[in-house]
Amino acid sequence: MKFILINFIQWVFILAAITACSDQKSTNELRQFDNVQIFQPSRKISEFELSTSNRDGLNLSGLKNHWSIVFLGYTYCPDICPTTLTDLAHIYPQLTKQVNNAQVVFISADPKRDTKQQLSQYIRFFNADFIAATGPHQHLLPFTRELGLIYSLTGEGEDYLVNHSAALVVVNPKGELVARIKPDFSTTPAKVNYQTLIDVIAYLSER
């Protein structure tokens, strides 16, 4: 009985050591990505309903079965939105080769000016496969907050600006938030490392 007890205790320590090593390996793997927040466990997203430029609407089902890169902005944005969408269009062929069912979703925080026609014309300029969506603020705010993205309208009249998050968020094929990739503000202009974005999605898709 004593021999069996000793063996049992030894196995407990061995399993604990294996688990610790596995956790340490996972932590070390995550540290290789700069300016990246990976959510463990992944975060569920509530049901939502937005209108889009090229389909009847976008809801949670539209994010499922895809690796979705979601970006918040507006079509009248003078700088970061066109720059980010240009960069995403540039890396999109490489991304789709490495990751099955990848899609880019541009969410406009300016539903007053960003009509379906405006969104359609705007997004096609970058890539016709990209999805552009918007909706009333009472629908947008809960959705964007769950993604950890924020926005606010500033100014008066028709020339108001929309301050918004510059990060990209990644939603997995289960429709869950799994990562947020932030721009590197130590560079001018601040930009997301798009190779890191591809590596993060490839890493998560293999887990």
Secondary structure, DSSP 8 states (H G I E B T S, - for coil): -HHHHHHHHHHHHHHHHHHHHHHHHHHHHHHTSTTEEEEEEEEE----EEEESSSS-EEHHHHTTSEEEEEEE-TT-SSHHHHHHHHHHHHHHHHHHHSTTEEEEEEES-TTT--HHHHHHHHHHH-TTSEEEE--HHHHHHHHHHTT--EEEESSGGG-EEEE---EEEE-TTSEEEEEE--BTTSSS-B--HHHHHHHHHHHHT-
